[in-house]
Amino acid sequence: MKKYNFNAGPSMLPREVVEQTAKAVLDYNGMGLSLMELSHRSAEFKLILDEARCLFKELLDVPQGYEVLFLGGGASMHFCMVPYNFLARKAAYLNTGTWASKAMKEARLFGEVVEVASSSDKNFSYIPKDFEIPGDVDYLHVTSNNTIYGTQLREDIDSPVPLIADMSSDILSRPVDVSKYNCIYGGAQKNLAQSGLSFVVVKESALGNVAREIPSILNYKVHIENGSMFNTPPTLPIYTALCNLRWIKNQGGVVEMERRAAERAGIVYDEIDRNPLFCGTAVEENRSLMNIDFVMAPGYEELEGRFAAYAENNGVVAIKGHRSVGGFRASCYNAMPVEGAKALALCMKNFAKEI
Ligand SMILES: *Cc1c(COP(=O)(O)O)cnc(C)c1O
């Protein structure tokens, strides 16, 4: 039976990307050596890193004056690096969930943090709007897609101050106006590659404005000067990222990724709204196209375990919700084919018929 993998992260990658990675592990480019065994300073790896950087810039239409980095450490490392490098005195954060809260916690170590708005009153089921952004902060930090709660900011908001965004779980799933941001970062393991890698887009002229000394390994400027090679970067995940970037380009780029995301999510949300057994947890206008959260409708709660088993038996894998929301979460990143969304919707429909 065909299996569709709805894991939230690490998550599904295009099959050909997994196969190309597997092949490179055994024998890279017919060299008779594993890519894992090659120096990060080798000519071969330099080509990989350069192409990955160029393709990332091309696909996201990154303007002049920005640099793209591939570093270890994950998104959580940037929760600390962002304020270290950008917070001179005061920063604003939009609190839309667990990851946003964690980012804020780190920022408080470096200066004053203004929470411009929070949706914690309703378990982060919506994205606050009409909040005021102070004009005297160094940046406004947002989480573009709230992986746990299934809400998404699907636009680059207008702000009097530069934006900084955690785009871990929706990077390269839509066009982004990078010029509104001083920094965009994320862990690779949701929509780009396997775990162990993070990506960063940094506006170079926005660096160097803090008075504090920054340890080299946490200094974006040092990483830019060294072309992501200040220390040994995660070489194999960078290769996987390259294969995935090539795949995205061949499929039609981020515009096509956005079209597919809307199509997949439409199929699943339509079924959630139609089927009396289920209901969505996020408010409709903020529903994420990447992470679709739903629970058993009131009165049907006791069917949760049965539906989980039913889905699993029908090839719909890893839809268990995060513990802070409960129920189910279907993560539909770039690699998820529309057939996966259809299989999930059909499963929900058939389950309702069978019980
Ligand atoms: C998964 C996730 C993180 C944490 O990423 P790590 O790489 O594990 O540090 C941060 N932010 C968002 C939005 C995420 O989805």
Ligand as a Chemical Component Dictionary entry (heavy atoms), coordinates in Angstrom:
data_LIG
# 
_chem_comp.id                   LIG 
_chem_comp.type                 NON-POLYMER 
_chem_comp.pdbx_formal_charge   0 
_chem_comp.three_letter_code    LIG 
# 
loop_
_chem_comp_atom.comp_id 
_chem_comp_atom.atom_id 
_chem_comp_atom.alt_atom_id 
_chem_comp_atom.type_symbol 
_chem_comp_atom.charge 
_chem_comp_atom.model_Cartn_x 
_chem_comp_atom.model_Cartn_y 
_chem_comp_atom.model_Cartn_z 
_chem_comp_atom.pdbx_ordinal 
LIG C1 C1 C 0 10.374 23.113 14.284 1  
LIG C2 C2 C 0 10.359 24.563 14.487 2  
LIG C3 C3 C 0 11.330 25.215 15.264 3  
LIG C4 C4 C 0 12.431 24.468 15.988 4  
LIG O1 O1 O 0 13.374 24.074 15.093 5  
LIG P1 P1 P 0 14.748 23.384 15.587 6  
LIG O2 O2 O 0 15.478 23.260 14.297 7  
LIG O3 O3 O 0 14.379 22.090 16.211 8  
LIG O4 O4 O 0 15.402 24.304 16.543 9  
LIG C5 C5 C 0 11.274 26.587 15.355 10 
LIG N1 N1 N 0 10.313 27.297 14.754 11 
LIG C6 C6 C 0 9.346  26.718 14.003 12 
LIG C7 C7 C 0 8.312  27.549 13.347 13 
LIG C8 C8 C 0 9.346  25.325 13.849 14 
LIG O5 O5 O 0 8.401  24.736 13.110 15 
# 
loop_
_chem_comp_bond.comp_id 
_chem_comp_bond.atom_id_1 
_chem_comp_bond.atom_id_2 
_chem_comp_bond.value_order 
_chem_comp_bond.pdbx_ordinal 
LIG C1 C2 SING 1  
LIG C2 C3 SING 2  
LIG C2 C8 DOUB 3  
LIG C3 C4 SING 4  
LIG C3 C5 DOUB 5  
LIG C4 O1 SING 6  
LIG O1 P1 SING 7  
LIG P1 O2 DOUB 8  
LIG P1 O3 SING 9  
LIG P1 O4 SING 10 
LIG C5 N1 SING 11 
LIG N1 C6 DOUB 12 
LIG C6 C7 SING 13 
LIG C6 C8 SING 14 
LIG C8 O5 SING 15 
# 
